[in-house]
C-alpha cells in the first residue's frame, strides 16, 4: 500500500516538474533584451544591420521601447530605426508615409545615415517619387559629415552628372583622405578620385594634392 502511494505521488508530481522545466526554458528563451546604447545602434545603422538586430536577434521584443525613444525622447538614431521599421513593416504593420516622416526627423537632427538614405530613396525613386534634384543636397550633406558610404555615393553621382564641376574638388579630397583597411574600398576610392581628377585641370589637382592631410 505504501509502495502504491509513493508511485501515485511520483506520477502526480511529474507533470508539475515538466511544467516547471518548460516554464524555465520559456523564460530563458524570452529573457529580457537590454535596450540598445545609442553608439551601438548607430554602428548597426551605418552597417545596415539595425533591422536584422530588432527582428531576427531580439525577436521584436523592444518595439514599444524603440517607439518611445523615437516619438517621445526624439533620439535621432531611434527615430531612424523606428522610421525604417515602419517604412518596411519590420515587427510592426507597414506604414511607409509615417516611416518616411520619422526618417526625415532624424535627418533634420543631422543623422548622416538618415540623410544618406533619403538621398538614395529620392535618387532611385524608392518609396517616393524620383527627384534627383532633391536627392543631391541630401547626399552631399551626409558626405560632408564624414559618412564614408555617402562620400562614395556622392562621387559616383557626380560622375553620372549630378551636382556641378564646382563640387569635384571637395569630393576628390574626401576620397583621397579616406583611411580604410578594406582593400575593396581602397581601390574604389582610388578609382573614383582618378575619375574626378580627369575632369579637373591638372593645376587644380596639383593644388588639391598639396592640401591633403594624409
Secondary structure, DSSP 8 states (H G I E B T S, - for coil): -HHHHHHHHHHHHHHHHHHHHHHHHHHHHT-------HHHHHHHHHTT-HHHIIIIISTTTTHHHHHHHHHTS--HHHHHHHHHHHHHTSSS---HHHHHHHHHHHHHTT-HHHHHHHHHHHHHTSSS---HHHHHHHHHHHHHTT-HHHHHHHHHHHHHT-S-GGGHHHHHHHHHT---S-HHHHHHHHHHHHHHHTTS-HHHHHHHHTT---
